[in-house]
Amino acid sequence: MVEQTLDDLDPGEVVIKAKYAAVNYKDARAVSGAGNVVKRYPCVPGVEVSGAVVSSAHPAFRAGDAVTVQGGQEFGIRHDGAYSEYVRVPASWVAQIPEGFDEFDVVALGIGAYTAAFAVEELMRRGITPDHGPIAVTGATGGCSSFAVDILAGLGYEVAASTGKPDAADYLRSIGASEVIGRDAIAAGDKALETQRWAGAIDAVGGAPLDALLRSMKKRGVVCSFGNAAGETFTTSIYPFILRSVSLLGINANHPVATRGTPWKRMARGGDLRPKHLEKICFTIPFDKLQAHCDELMGGGVRGRAVVKIS
């Protein structure tokens, strides 16, 4: 941690006094120095923040406005980000906190729940309904996947939560999982095609578990993939695609708030995609515990999604 002044921060028309910031796996990689997340040094990491406008040189925002900055390709990556008491950004990155959200839940849900809701909407758009069969969710104790379990269960789907943490079974059932399975139990063996088990899947880990999902999907099953905790590459065969017509969809939900469309709107209070167990999935940590939390997250020891209380 270092002391800075506003003059040290990157330029922008809007200065925000930060109140809450989220911790994504991407943020933990940035804080811990793993991978090529932060593109220059020094740079303040953190890709999601909420707070109040202190000053604005743009007419769309006034002092005291409750706002959030989330998503995009620069914030917390090439431009100073969320993990700071004050944030300064271009006005085009800033969004008023929408109706149905407040300063806490706009970040507690944030990119994590939006990614899950985006993936669930894709499953629904491809015709995967609850009567088609169970949906597998990998990396189920992580933030995005916990939200996916919750949202799917709230819509009436049977959810099989896959995790490498046997002690997390009670937690996963409490947020809606119908079944909790080990990460090695997605497929029964290592044949090119295994028993058809899953109507759909939401994969947050990549690597070998993604291959196992593809080999055990039902006909015309759909896999939505957005993570790489188990590996950035995977090897599979052509047979799930040509014999069972399985679809593999890439999910990139790193969208600014203003462009999020229906999945985001459906997560507002009263919406059908709003998680029902936010208080079980999300928890707050003080700013001075951020480094230790990121180290724990990188080591696989975290359940749910952390929100940093900055001020």
N, C-alpha and C positions, 0 to 999 in steps of 0.2 A: 504494500500500500504506500502511496506517495501523496504528498500535499501538492495541489495545483491551484491556480486561480482561473477565472473565466478566460483570461488572456491566453492561457495555455491550451484551451480546448479548440477544436476545429471550428471554422466559421459557420454561421447560419443565422437566419432571421429570427429564430425563436429560441428563447432561453426558458428552460423548464426546471423547477425545483422538483427533484425526483422524490417519489413516495414509495413506490414498489417497483421491483424488477424481477423477472422470472429467471430461472436457471434451466436451460435446455442442455441436452447432451452436447450440442454444438458449443454452447457457452463454456461447459466444463472443459472441453478440449482446448478452447482458447485460453482459459485461465491457467490450465496446467501446462500449456505449451505443446500438447499432443497434436500431431497433424499440422496441416497448413491452413489453419482457420483465419487467424489474424494476419493480414497481408502486409502490415508495416509495423515497425516498433520504434518508439512507444505508441500504443493505441489503447484506449479504454475499451475493454470488451463488454459484452452484454447486448442482446438484440431486441429486448422488450422492456419498456419502461412506462410507467404512468406517473402523473403528477399534475402540478398546477403551473400555468404560464406565469413567468416572472416579468418578462418583457418581450415585445414582438415588434419587428419592423414590417410586418405583413398585416394587411387589414383584416384577414380572416380570423386572427386570434388577438385576444385582449388579456391583460393581466388578470389572473384569477381563473381563467378557463381551465376546466378539467380535461386533460388531453392524454393521449397515448402515442407512442412511437413503436411500431412493430414491423418486422419484415423488411423486404427490400434487400439489395445486394451490398450496401455500403455500411449501414449502421452497425457498430460493434465489430466491423471487419476491416474496413479501410478508413472509416470515420469514427471518432470517439463515440462510445456507446453508453450503455445504461448504468454501468456500475460506478456511479459518481453521484455526489449530492446535487450537482447541477449538470444539466445536459443542454447542449446547444446544437441545433440542427437546422437544415433548410425547412422552410414552411411546408414544402410539398410532401415532407415525410410525416407531418404531424396530423393527427385526426382528433376531432372532438370525441370524447367518450360517448358512444351511442346510447340511446334509450334502451333500458333493459340491462345495462351493465353499470358497475361503479368502479372506482379507482383500483380496488383490490381484484375483483373478479375479472376485469378486462385483461389483467395480466395473469392471474391465476389460471384462467382458461387459455387465453392468448394463442400463440402459435401451436402449442401442444394439443389443446382440445380442438382447435380449428383443423389441424392436420387429421385428427381422428374423424371429425365430422365430415371433412372433405372425402376421406376414404369411404366412410359409410355411405355417403350420398352416391359415390361411384358404384358401389355394390348394388344399391337400389336402382340406379339408372340402368345397370346391366341386367336387371330383372331378378336379382337374387332376393327372394322374400323369405320370411321365417319358415314357411312350409317346405322350402327346398332342402332344409337340413342344417346341421350345425356350422357355425363360423369359428375358425381357429384364429386366435390372436397370439402372436409370439412376443417374447420380451414383456410379458403381461404386467409385470410390476412397475415398468417404466411409466413416465408421465403420459406420453401419447397413448400407449397401449392400455393403461388403466382407464383413460377416458374412452377408448374404443370399446372396452368391455362394458363399461357403464352405459354408453349410448346405445350399443347394440341390444343389451338386455332390456333397456327402457322401451325399445321398439318391438320387443317380443321375440327376439332371436335367441336361439340356444347357443351359448358361447362356451367354447373350450379354451381356457386360458393356459398357455404354455409358459412355463417358467423353470429356471434352474434353482429356485429357492423353495424347497419343500415347506419351510416354515411360513411361507406367504399364502398358503391355501385359504386360511380363514379370511384374510384380507381380501383376496380375490373373490371369494364367494360373497363377501359382504357388499361388494360393489356390483354384483350381478352375474358372476361366472356360474354356469351350470355344472361345469366340470373343470378340474385343475389337473393338467398333465405335465410330466417332465418334458424338458426340451428335446430329449431323445425319443420321445414316444409319439411324435407327430406321424411318422410312418413306421410300419411294422418291420421293414427290412431295408435292403439296399438295391432292390430290383428297379429297372427303369420305370415300371408301373407297379404301384402297390394297391391294396384294397382301397376302393373309393370311400372316403370318409367325410370330406369337407365340401360343403356347397360354396363356401367363400372363405377368404382368409385375409387378415390384415397383418402384414409382416413388418416388424420394426427392427429386425436384426440382420437380415441378409445372410450371406454365407451358406453353410450346409443346411440350416433349418429352412431356408427358402427353397432349396432343392427338394427337401423332404416334403414340403407342402405341395409343390408342383406334382410330385409323383403320387400323391395320395388324394388329389382333388377328384370330386365327382365330375361327370360329364358336364361341359359348359360351365365349370366352376370359374370363379374370378379371384385372383390374388392381387391385392393392393400392397405395394412395397414402398417403404420410405426410410428404411434404416440400414445401418451398417455395423452395428455393435459386434456381430459375429463374423464380420468379414466384408470387404469391399468387392469381392468377386465370389462367384459360385460356379459350379459345373453341374450341368443337367443334361438330359437327353431331349430329343425332338418329340418323343412319343406322347407326353402329356398334351402337346399342342396339336399334333396331327391325328391322334387317335381318340382323344377326349375333348378336343376343342377348348382346352383351358386357356384363359386369358391372363396375362401378366401385365398389370398396369403400374406405371411409375407415378408416384404421388409427390409432387413438389408444391407445398402449400406455403412457401415463404413469400406470401403476398401482403402488401401494405393493407391496412384496415379498410381503406376506402374502396378497394377493389375486390373484397372477399365474397360478395354476393350472398347466395341463399344459405350456404352452410353456416356462415357467421350470424346471419339474421335469425336462423333457427336455433341458435344457442343463447339468445337473449332470454330473460326471465319469461317463463310461460311457453317457450319454444320446445318443439318435440325432440330436438337434438341437444338440449341442454342437459349436461350430466346431472344426475340426481344425487350423487354422493360427493359433491365438491369438497365438503369438509373432511372426508376420509382420504381423498386423493391428494389434496393440497395442504401444505403446512408452511409456516413462516420461519425464517431464520434471520438473525441479526446480521448486519453488514460485516461485522468482524469475524463471522463464521463462514463467510463465502468461500475462502480458499480451501478450508478443511472439507466443506461440503463437496466442492468440485472434485477434490482428490477421492473422496468416498464414492462419488458418482462414477468416476472413471474406473474405480475398482469393483463396480457392480454391487455395492453395498447399500444402495438407496432404493426406497420404495416410494412411488408417487412422484409428486412435483413440488419443488421448493419455490417459494416466493421470498425474495429478500426485502425486508422492511428497512428502507434506507433512511427515512426521516420521519 
